[in-house]
């Protein structure tokens, strides 16, 4: 039960680790678990007992994976802006959803900081992967402020909010992209079938920083400051691109060399779709921002790359979408219980919508236009289902009586 409790988003109680005699430097790391992580012990609804509570919190720990709810809610709002077809009331509804994402971000941030569980989660080989979620949540809400928040808080305030959240999210994302792989190499232990979609979470934030940072390039003073921001975004895009491709190869190898994923691990396969969709989106936004800081010869080159490479990566994303959907349908037929990993359906699908919308705007192709619209409809439907299940899950656990250890 302790292993199963770890990944739903409620961390292991303090002081309940099994005592082990360290044999290697990895095992000597504080609070190291006695068995390799197989990344499959993701619990379902009802498996978590928040009554097994560590002092002084009085309930199970909130894990960073819950920030995926902010990511998913924010992308529903942002994708509405990039949609190549407009519908009555869509932007108003998107603004309301963005406001909800911002409020949820504040609540989760306060809750997570208050419990002081950072070192505990860093020691866990599965929880540590989701440290990328808070960074992407900050970046997503910040981009929503620039795109949707101006009528609500004013243009200047929206820009300042975006700058603040982008700066904080970028710093946190870069720290995660460097620190988590280091912990994986030096501290954590993994079984041969440990690779799962969650391994993409630490390396995706730089991609999101590049994409959302490109939106700020036109708002940066012309000259060296604007050039530095654009080149920095390209550098972060390259960092995330290569890292994502490496991890995707490991995840695909795990899928074909070991048993098919089951239970609440299945939704994490969709994170690969999110990474690919973010690559396509990033290529488009960077190409749009390039003319304001670089000579037109480079701007034309960026346009070519955004179109040709974007379409190529989009094609692979459709393959990954088909694979993820088939595995999900297979598991739903067997009975897929609710877990926090259900939020892995939402942001990836939203990134696919923004990437498809970027290609539609660049090419004028009606195929991309209607694919983006259909995917957005599926995104909204999935978000409603997952949000309702999450609220019901939270209400059920909040109503449980506490039991002292």
N, C-alpha and C positions, 0 to 999 in steps of 0.2 A: 504493500500500500504506500510506503514512503516513496518508492521510485515512481509509482503511478501518480502520486500527488504533485510531483515536481513541475509538470509542464502545462497543466491546465491554466496556470496563471496564479496559483496559490502556492507559494514556495514552501520548502520543507521547514518544519519547526526547528528553532534554534536548540542545539544541544541534543538532537536526536540522531546524529550520525553514528554509525557503527565505528568503534575504535579499531584502527588498523595500525600495524607496525610498518612504517615507511620502508620500502625496499629500494626505491629510486627517487631521484629528485622530483619527478612528477608526483609520486605518492606522498612526498613530504610537504606538498602544498597544503595550506590550511584547509580543513574541512573537506578533504578529498573523499569522494565516494569509494567504497571498497571494491566495486565492480565496474568494468568498462561500461560506458553508456552505449546502448544500442539504438537510441533515438526513437524507440518504438513504444516506450512506456508513457504514452500521452493519455491521460485519464479521460473518461467520459463523464457526462452529467450524472451526478449521484455518487461518484467515486471520491469526491473531496469531502473531508470532514473538517470544517473550519473550527470545530470544537477542540481539535488537537492543536492547541494554541501556544505559541511561545510567549513568555513575558518579554516586554511589557505590553505587547500589542493586544493580546487577548483573542486573537483570531489568526487564521493562516495568513501568510505574507502575500501581498500583491506583487505579482511578477511583472517584468517589463513587457511581456508578451501582450498584456492588456492594452498597451498603447496602439496595437494594431486596430483597435476599435476607432481611435482617432484618425488613423491613416485611412481606413475604409470610409468613414463618414466624410472626411475632408475630400477624398477623391471623387465621391459622388457629386459634391458641389463644384469642384474644379472642372470635372469632365463636362458638366453642363455648359460651361463657358466655351469650351473648345469644340462642342458638337457642331457639325456642319449644317445642321438643320435646327431652326429655332421653333419653339412651341409656346403658345400663350401661357404666361405665368411661370415658365421654367426658371428664369433667372431669379424671380422672387422666391420661389421654393428653394432654389440653390443657395440663396443668401441665408435663409432660415436654417438650412442644413449646415452651412458653414458656421453660423453662430453656435449651433449645437456642438459642432466639433471643437470650437474654441473653448466652450464651457467645459466639455469633457476633458480637454487637455489640461485645463487648470485643476480640475478635481483629481485626476490621476497623478499629476505632478506633485501636488501637495501630499496626497496619500502615500506616494512612493518615497518621497524625500523624508516624510515624517517617520516611516518605519525603519529607516537606516539599515537596509538589507543589501546594500551594494556589494560588499565583500562576500556575503553569503551567496548571492546569485552569480558573482564572478567565479566562484569556486565550482559551480555546477556546470558540467559540460553541455547541458542543453539550455538552461536558462541564459547562459552567457551569450548564446547566439542571438537572442532577441534584444540585446542592447541597442541594436540598430533601429528598433521600432520607435523609441522616444525621439530620436533624431529625425526620422522621416515624418513623424507626427508634427514636430515643430515646423519643418519645411513646408508640409502640406497646408497647415493652417496659415502660415505666413503668405504663401502664394495665393490662398483664398482671400486674404485681406486685400491684396493688391488688385485682384480681379473682381471681387464682389463686395468688398467692405467700404468702398468709397462713398456710395450713397448713404451708408449707415453712420460711419465715423468721420467722413471727410477725406478728401484726397491726400492731404498732407499726413494726417494721422495714419491712414492706411499704408502709405509708403514707409513711414517710420516703424510701424508694427512689422511690416514685412522685412525691413532691414534688420530689426532686432531678432526676430525669429529665425531669419535665414542665417545670420551670423552665429547665433547660438546653436542652431541645428547643424550647421556646417562644421563648427568646432567639435561638437559631440560626435558627429558622424565620422570625421577623420580620426578622432581618438578611438572610436570603436573599430574602424577598419584596420587600425594598426594593432590595437591591444588584443582583440579577440583572437586573431590568427596566432599571435604570440603565445597566448594562453593555451591554445589548441596544440601548439608545437611543444611547449615546455612543461605544461602542467596537466592538461586533461588527457584521459585515456579513452580510446574508442575501439569498439568491436569492428570487424571487417564490414559489417552491414550498417554502420552508424550514420553514413552520409544521408542527409534528408534535406528537403527544401529550406529548412530553417538555417542551414549553413550559408545561404545567400544573404540573410538579413544583415550581417555585419558589413558586407561589401557593397550593398545597394545604396546606402546613404550618399556616397560621393556622386553617384549618378543622378540622384534626385537633387543634390546641391547644384550640380552643373545645369540641370534643366531649369530649376527655379531661379538660379543666379542669373541665367540669361535674360530673364524677365526684368531684372534690375539694371542690366547694362545700359539701356537708354536713359535711365534715371540717374546715372553716374556722371559726374563732370567730365566733359570731353578732354582727351589728352591721355596722359599716362595712367590716371586713375581708372578710366574706362577700359583702356587696353589691358591693364593688369587684371581687372575683374574678368574680362573675356578670356584671356589666356589662362587664368586660374581655373575658370569653368571648364575649358578644354582639357586641362591637366587632370582635373577631378573626373571628367568623363572618361579619359583614358585609364585612369586608375580603376574605376568601377567596371569599365568594359572588360578589361583583361581578367580581372579577378572574377567577375561573373561567369565568363566563359570557362575558366578553370574549374569553378565550383559546379557549374552545370554538367561538365564532363564527369565529375565524381558522382553527382547525383544520378545521372543516367547510367553510369557503370553499376551503381548500387541497385538500380531498378532491374537491370537485365541479368545481374549475376546472383541475385538473392531473391527470396520470396517477395511476392507483390506486397506493397504496403497495405496495412489493414487499419481499421479503427480510425482514431482521430489523427493519425499520421497522414492519412490520404489527402486532406485539404492542403497540407504544406507543399504538395507537388505543384500546386498552382502558383507558388511564389516564383517559380521559374518563368511563368508567363508574365508576371509583373516585371521581372528584370528585363526580359526581352522587350516588352512594351515600353519600358522606361528608356531603353536604348533608342528606339525609334522616335519617341517623343523628344529626347534630348538632342538628337541629330537635327530635328526640325527647329527647335527653339534656338539652338546655337547658330544655325544657318541664318535665321531671321535676325539675330543680334549682330552677326559678324560685320555687315556693311557699316555699322556705326563706329567701328574701331579699327578695322583693317582695310587695306586697299581693295578695290573692286575685283582685282584678279583673284584674291583669296576668297572674297565673298562669292564669286561665281563657283569656285572650287567647292566651297562649303555647300552651296545649293546642289551641286551634282552629287556630292557624297550623301547629303540628306535624302535625296530622291532614290538613287540607285541602291545604296547600302540600306536605306530605310526600308525599301520594298523587299530586299533580300532578307533582312532580319525579320520583317513582318511575316514573310512566308514561313520561316522557321517557328515563329511564335504561333502561327495557326496549327502547325504540327504539334507543338507542345500543348496547345489548347485542346486539340482532339485527344491526345494521350491523357491529359489530366481529367477531361470530362468522362472518358471511358472508365478510368479507374474510379472516379467518384460515383458514377452510375452503378458500377459493379459493387461498390461498398454500400451504397444506399439500399440496394436490393438485399444485401445481407444484414442490413440494420446499422446505420451510422449514427451513433449517439452524439449529442451536442458536446462540444468542447470549445475552448477559446480559439482553437485552430480553425474554427469555421470562419473567422475573420480573414483567413488566408484566401478565401474565395473573392473577397471584395476589392482590396487595393489592386491585386494583379489584373482583375477584369477591368477596373477603372483605368489602369495604365495602358491596357490594350485599347480602350476607347480613345484615350488622348493620342496614342500613337497612330491609330487609324484615322482619327480626325485630322492630324497633322498631314498625313499623306493625302487625304481628300482635299485639303486646302492647297497643297502644293501641286497636285496633278489635275484637279477638277474632275476626277474619275467618279462617276456615279456609283460604281461598285464600292469604293471606299466610303462614300457618303452613307449608303444604306447599311453597309456592314457596321459602321460606327453607330448608327441609330439603333439597329437591332441589338448590338452589344450593350448599348446604354440602357435599353429597356430591360435586358437581362440583369444588368448591374443594379438597377433600382429595385427590381423584384427580389434579388438575392439580398440586398442590403436590408430591406424591410423584414425579411424572414430572419436573418441573423441578428438584427437589432432587437426584434421582439423576443427571440429565444434568449439573447443575452440578458435582457431586462428581467425575463421570467426566472432565469438562472440566478441572477443577482438577488432578486427578491426572495427566492427560496432559501438561499444561503444566509441572507440577512435575518431571516426569521428563525433560524435554528438556534436553540439554546446553547450557550457556551458551556464547555466542560473543561475544568482545570486538569492539567496534566499531573 
